[in-house]
Amino acid sequence: MTATLRTFRLVCDDHAVPHVEALLAAQGFAFEPEPFYPLARRLIREPFALGDSLAARFGLIYIQDRSSMLPPLLLDPEAGASVLDMCSAPGSKTGLLSRLVGREGFVFASEPSADRLGTLRANLRRTGSVNTATAKAKAQDLPFPDGSWDCIQLDPPCSGWGTVDKNPKVMELWGEGKTGPLVALQKTLLTKAAALLAPDGSVLYSTCTTNVEENEAQVAWALDTLDLALEPLAAPPGFIFGQPELPGMDGVLRVAADSEGQGFFLARFRKQGGACATLDPGAQKTELPGHRLDLSRMAGSDILHLPGLPPGEVYDFGGKAFFLHEQGLARIPQSLRWQGFALGKVSGQGRDARFRPDGAARILLPPPGTRNGPDALRLDDIADLERLLSGQSLPHAPGKGPVGLYYRDVPLAWLSRKGNRVVMSMK
């Protein structure tokens, strides 16, 4: 595998692509398109760590190995689809799924580790993945009814042999003869995914290992044991794929050792038989511990671009406002504690209640030029953006309420006022 190759994907609307690329170029980065996804890029020049770039810190790009982008792309959910992401942290694939299903679609992501869940939520917040929800839960214990999901992404814990160039210690941890617990867990997760799939639904199984026990052998086991059929995958351009290491595996993909990117294995199954679950769209609304907010009637909401939100509702949980997608409200059982997308904070009560957007909630920033929008600061000088991110303030006309920050025509963040100056309010 090519250890030195660096790839990333753009996290922005199509109209913002040239502006985000200009922001990267202004800091000295050079890159070129990848052939397998229109928003994927490979670095040609990296003058300093890409993660420290303005584009990365504002969540306009996401650094991701090119092979790691393949599972969501090959699951290929339709716009508006609901997707269960069973093993989600750090959120690389979750965020891409969020983009693929669009504002009408929904992605539910589970992660059992509290630390990794925090990373997952931070990445989804930074990239503005408002159509997602998360929960601290083992994927094999998720209380969804059988037959309730049309699309499932399963990228289970694996030995990681395909990442050995970047993570040489994986062979010490999960070398030959040590992968038994992982193989058993993968079978458990595949069994759970098969149960949760609706008839004719699809699950994309992927690993970043080259170990046949975790790849082709798991596919053979699933075909013999579960009500699943193998769906052939078309090879995306720009990769070299090796031959499957077991017979009867037509259509699985194994990123070859001489391909660019990490070693990855991918297989897509389709559910045969079973029954669809019956969903109760209104069940959660009477049981949630918070209370519903009508942002359009709250003080401080007149500057917000509420049409930018997907279909759903906003709830106040102890002074924190979260967006809950309508598909999440319809699909997530009352027994599961979960979290939507953080939008901001609520202070006061009743008619005195006031909403203040989270600094990273750029989904609430209106398109530039919108009438009656927020007071805005539009910058073209990257030095000013660097000052803001370093904690410095910039001069701005005095007034009330937060200020919208834009780079050219790209919404970035909400700023806080300090007299006649503004400062970053996102961390």
Order of alpha helices (4+ residues) and beta strands (2+ residues): beta-alpha-beta-beta-alpha-beta-alpha-beta-alpha-beta-alpha-beta-beta-alpha-alpha-beta-alpha-beta-beta-beta-beta-beta-beta-beta-alpha-beta-beta-beta-alpha-beta-beta-beta-beta
